[in-house]
Amino acid sequence: MKQKILITKFNYSISHAEFKNLLLSVSEDFAKVPGCEWKIWLIDEEKSEGGAVYLFNDNEALTKFKESPLVQSVLAHPALSNFDFRETDIAKEPSIITKAPIGETMIA
């Protein structure tokens, strides 16, 4: 099983407080994504940017996530725009040395 990282970035056009409330309102849905080990939420108030870093068990889980109704609802949200999705593999050995939460035995 080869884990995958997904990095997302986007802009928001609502207040910072409203955006934080929006994140809280959907966080439980994201916690239930099959094949996603964890998600780190990103926010830059000065630039009105949000985003995330995800760890998926494998490419199949990542692909299913990107095609899911949850992702489609985010993409269709009127206050969110300029989406950037980047997928990448993990450099196993240096990540383990630097204590990345990737699970040494999980990476192929």
N, C-alpha and C positions, 0 to 999 in steps of 0.2 A: 504494500500500500504506500503510495507516494503522496504525501501531504502537499497541499497547495495553499498559497497565500493570495488573498484578494485585498487590494487597497482601493478604496473609493474616496472620491472628493466631489463636492458640489457646493453651490452657493444657496443661501437662504435669504428670503426677502421679508421676513417677519422680525419682530424684536428678538433680542437675545433671550429674554425670559420666555417668550412664546416658543422659541425654538427648543429651549431646554425642556419645557413641558411636553412638546411634541415628542422629543426623544424618550422621555419617561413613559409616555403613553404607548409607545410601540416596543419598548425594550423587552417585555415579556414575550411578544411574538417572535422577536429575533432570538431570544434564548431557547426557543423550541425548534429552531431550524435543524432538520436532520443532517447529520454529517458535519456540523460546524462545532468545532471544539471550543472556540471562544471568539469574542468580538471585542475589540477595543474601540471605543467611540472617540472621535476627534472633533475638536471645535476651536475655531479661531474667531473670536468676537470682533476683532478689528477689521477683518476681511469679510465677515459674514459668511464664513466657510465652515462646512461640516464634512464629516467623512468617517471612515472606519478602516481598521485592519482586521481581517478575519483569518482564522486558521481552519481549513477544511480537511477532512480525512483523506479525500482523494478528489480527482478531477470530476468524477461523476457527481459527487455531492455538490461541488461548486457549480457545475453546469445546471443541475436541477434547481439550485437556489436562484441563479440568474434568471431562470424561466418561470419562477414561482409567482403566484398572485401577490405575495408580500412585496417582492421587488417591483412588480408592475404598479402596485399602489404607490410606492415611493416615487417612481419615475413620473407618475401622473399627478403628484401633489402640486397644486398651483403655486406654493411658496418655495419650491425647490427647483433648481435649474443648473445648467452647465455641468452635467454629470461626467465624471472620468472614472472608468473602471480599469484597473490593471491587475493582471494575474501574473504570478511568478512562482517558481520553484524555490525551495529552501536550500541554502548552502549548509548542509548537515553538520559537518565537523566544527567549523568555527561557531555556529549557533549554539551547539552543545557547550562548548568551552565558555561562551559568554552568558550561559545560564538562560537561554531562551526557553519559554514554556512550550516546547514543541514535543516533548516525549521522545526520548532517545530511541526507544524500541519501536516507535510508531513510524519512523521514517525509513523508507526503502532505500 
